[in-house]
Amino acid sequence: MPEQIGSISELRSAYRHGGLTPTDLAERVLSGLVGADGGPVWISTVPAGQLLARAERLAATADPATLPLYGIPFAVKDNIDVAGMITTAGCPDFGYTAAEDAPVVRRLLDAGGLLVGKTNLDQFATGLTGARSPYGSCESVFGGGLVSGGSSSGSAVAVAAGQVSFALGTDTAGSGRVPAALNGIVGLKPTRGLLSTAGVVPACRSLDCVSVFATDVADAVDVLHAARGVSAADPWGRPLPTERVVARMPGTLRLGVPRAEDLEFFGDAGQAVRFAAGVQALRGLVGQVGSVPLQSFFEAGELLYQGPWVAERLAGLDGFLREHPEAVLPVTRSVLETGRRYDAIDVFRGQHRLRELRARVDKLWNEVDVLVVPTVGTTFTLDEIAEDPIGRNTVLGRYTQFANLLDLAAVTVPNGFTAAGRPASLTLLGPAFTDTTLAQLAATFTTATRAVPEAPTPAAAPSGSAQVLIAVVGRHLAGESRNGELTGRGATLAGAARTAPRYRLYRLETADGEGLPGLVRAADTDPGGHPIEVELWRLPVAAVGELLAGVPAPLSLGWVRLHDGRDVLGFLCEAYAVDSGAEDISAAGGWRAYRRAAAQRS
């Protein structure tokens, strides 16, 4: 596995204090790209000599303290122009050599960024799967044939795989959020117009926006601020109002949560469980929580592909499609050709209906400041997408495709993993220009839940197996009060084990006075981690969702690293629950050992 490049914040520190140079970093980037040019992630890469020369110029002439992206490697989706490179939009016959950088790319270069190359995408940015490209289909970094999500597939995978620190995508229907969800990274979809779309091959020009992928919310915001700005060549540009630059603090926010009847997980109980856990964590961060109906959001989203906006997708490509129909993938051509069904009357009817829906949604922002939704209701493999490429693409866009029509900002963040090992994610949405406020809440959420969702190694993720290992640490232990919740669902004891020495165990107060153990992963900078005794139980996969549904907050299910290096599912505690004076009992080594010692003391 090539060495991961690192986040923006990590590289900044290394440049300023660790002796790293841009040339060192460029050589590391190139070593990770061996054989990558022409692969499914990259369509083209900057020649090695050119990348090294750029790095050497930075080292010789620039100060890392004065350039916000000094020596930071990044990628650009191949529907965004880079001077001297071919822009393909995922269609080789469409390709042209760009005469100049898109303004958004030029701003990143001027900020010191190191452009590595251009990434794969669903052809003409039409699709949410990552499986619609003649250059090959990107698979999620979590393997197992899982789709990477699209259309910004290559950009998301390049970041998640650690080949670059951040990447630009585009987002019309969810292309900056779905790939982030399926690769366990951050996807920031700004308010339309904050990042210039000049020099971007349009998908749906009135709705398009450039998006940012990163591994950390703060990094994504840094890129947003470095790249934003109104361009004279972009009639769609909008500046960020000065009063919106500073974020509101999470504790002042009113969070909107979808009504239960509006949530659809398409039979995926694991995603439902993870979303409920994410909402529970958010409840502890905000000032108020209220219920929000999603009907108007969904109806607006349906206009994108079942209304006249699909004709706007055809507007910029009609001539090419007529002259080179064989150059376009059948599924892409099928989507674009539906635009011919609509006439001018349909366009005005669609605009009028959208205005009515936006008026309804605007009223909701008088009651809540932020709306949380699942990023995707379920996940699919490449084979499953091939069986129904249009229908399952629609499923992936259920919670994303309305955002730009309704002029919303959005931030997508990881939300752990399901019992089947699939990545879960949630998205925070707000009205236009709430970008920094959404990012502040997203960053607080990821910090608060960092101890819960640890990514499994590909081999550890259960893939279609009938049973899954569950690590238990307290009342679900054999002979304890809640062990029947396991045995009653067919669980069998597989043995005892210890965690890796990177956890803390706390005693939480309970009404019955017995206390409840809470296992929390220690911060990487915390030297006080301990190995904690656990029991391993084999539980039918089908029973995991039902089990977790009955587990009270602040407990949830996440990945636990064992002493032998395996990752297994296990009960973990939300970090916020131990901040109010919970007793640290880590030194006892386990719940039973703590109780024995407590009994001896009494």
Secondary structure as UniProt FT lines:
FT   HELIX           8..17
FT   HELIX           22..32
FT   TURN            33..38
FT   STRAND          42..45
FT   HELIX           48..61
FT   TURN            64..66
FT   TURN            68..71
FT   STRAND          73..77
FT   TURN            78..79
FT   TURN            83..84
FT   STRAND          86..87
FT   TURN            89..90
FT   HELIX           92..94
FT   STRAND          96..97
FT   HELIX           103..110
FT   TURN            111..112
FT   STRAND          114..119
FT   HELIX           123..125
FT   TURN            134..135
FT   TURN            141..142
FT   TURN            144..145
FT   STRAND          146..147
FT   HELIX           153..160
FT   TURN            161..162
FT   STRAND          166..171
FT   TURN            175..177
FT   HELIX           178..183
FT   STRAND          186..189
FT   TURN            192..193
FT   TURN            198..199
FT   TURN            205..207
FT   STRAND          209..214
FT   HELIX           217..227
FT   TURN            232..233
FT   TURN            235..236
FT   HELIX           242..244
FT   HELIX           250..252
FT   STRAND          254..258
FT   HELIX           260..262
FT   TURN            266..267
FT   HELIX           269..283
FT   TURN            284..285
FT   STRAND          288..292
FT   HELIX           295..306
FT   HELIX           309..315
FT   TURN            316..317
FT   HELIX           318..323
FT   HELIX           325..327
FT   HELIX           330..337
FT   HELIX           338..341
FT   HELIX           344..364
FT   TURN            365..367
FT   STRAND          370..374
FT   HELIX           382..387
FT   HELIX           389..396
FT   TURN            397..407
FT   STRAND          408..417
FT   TURN            419..420
FT   STRAND          423..431
FT   TURN            432..433
FT   HELIX           435..448
FT   TURN            449..451
FT   TURN            458..460
FT   STRAND          467..472
FT   TURN            475..476
FT   TURN            478..479
FT   TURN            481..483
FT   HELIX           484..487
FT   TURN            488..490
FT   STRAND          492..499
FT   STRAND          503..508
FT   TURN            511..512
FT   STRAND          516..521
FT   TURN            524..525
FT   TURN            527..528
FT   STRAND          533..540
FT   HELIX           541..543
FT   HELIX           544..549
FT   TURN            553..554
FT   STRAND          555..562
FT   TURN            563..564
FT   STRAND          567..573
FT   HELIX           575..578
FT   TURN            579..580
FT   STRAND          583..584
FT   HELIX           586..588
FT   HELIX           591..601
//
